[in-house]
Amino acid sequence: MGLDSLDVFLRTVRDDLGLDIAVPEGADTALGELPGWDSLNLLRLVALLEESGHRVPVHRLLEARSLREVHTLVKEYG
């Protein structure tokens, strides 16, 4: 799954996690302020990334404050 584009990444996260995220406006919203965001969604996001071939270290994901920062990590770790 190609998640290189921020819009594709946001749409994938929105659709797979069932979150109400505006694309692309929601990219900079703090994770804790996303409607429906919780620790379970963080685990689901980790699983989504791994299933799509993107192995971002969990400790780096825990440092991310927005989906834009998560997307930057996805691109960094390939």
C-alpha positions in Angstrom: 0.0 0.0 0.0 1.5 3.3 -1.0 1.3 5.8 1.8 3.8 8.3 0.4 1.1 10.9 -0.3 -0.2 12.7 2.8 -3.8 12.7 1.4 -3.6 8.9 0.7 -2.2 8.3 4.2 -5.0 10.4 5.8 -7.7 8.8 3.8 -6.3 5.3 4.7 -6.2 6.1 8.4 -9.6 7.7 8.3 -11.2 4.7 6.5 -9.4 1.9 8.3 -9.6 3.3 11.8 -13.1 4.8 11.3 -12.0 8.3 12.4 -13.6 11.6 11.4 -10.6 13.2 9.8 -10.7 16.1 7.4 -8.3 15.6 4.5 -5.9 17.4 4.4 -6.9 19.8 7.1 -6.8 17.1 9.9 -3.1 16.4 9.3 -2.0 19.0 11.9 -4.6 18.3 14.5 -3.1 17.0 17.8 -3.8 13.3 18.0 -5.5 13.6 21.3 -7.9 16.1 19.8 -9.0 13.9 16.9 -12.6 12.8 17.4 -12.6 9.2 18.6 -8.8 9.0 19.1 -7.7 6.7 21.9 -4.9 4.3 22.8 -6.6 1.5 21.0 -6.5 3.6 17.8 -2.7 4.0 18.3 -2.4 0.2 18.4 -4.6 -0.1 15.3 -2.4 2.5 13.5 0.7 0.4 14.3 -1.0 -2.7 12.9 -2.1 -0.8 9.8 1.4 0.5 9.2 2.9 -2.9 9.6 0.4 -4.6 7.4 1.2 -2.1 4.7 4.9 -2.8 5.0 5.8 0.3 7.0 7.7 -0.6 10.2 8.0 2.5 12.2 9.4 2.0 15.7 6.6 2.3 18.2 8.7 4.6 20.4 8.9 7.1 17.5 5.1 6.9 17.0 4.6 7.6 20.7 6.5 10.9 20.2 4.4 12.0 17.2 1.9 14.7 18.0 -0.1 14.7 14.8 -0.9 12.5 11.8 1.4 14.7 9.8 4.3 13.7 12.1 3.2 10.1 11.8 3.3 10.4 8.0 6.7 12.0 8.2 7.9 8.9 10.1 6.3 6.6 7.6 8.3 8.3 4.8 11.5 8.2 6.9 11.3 4.5 7.7 9.9 3.5 4.4 
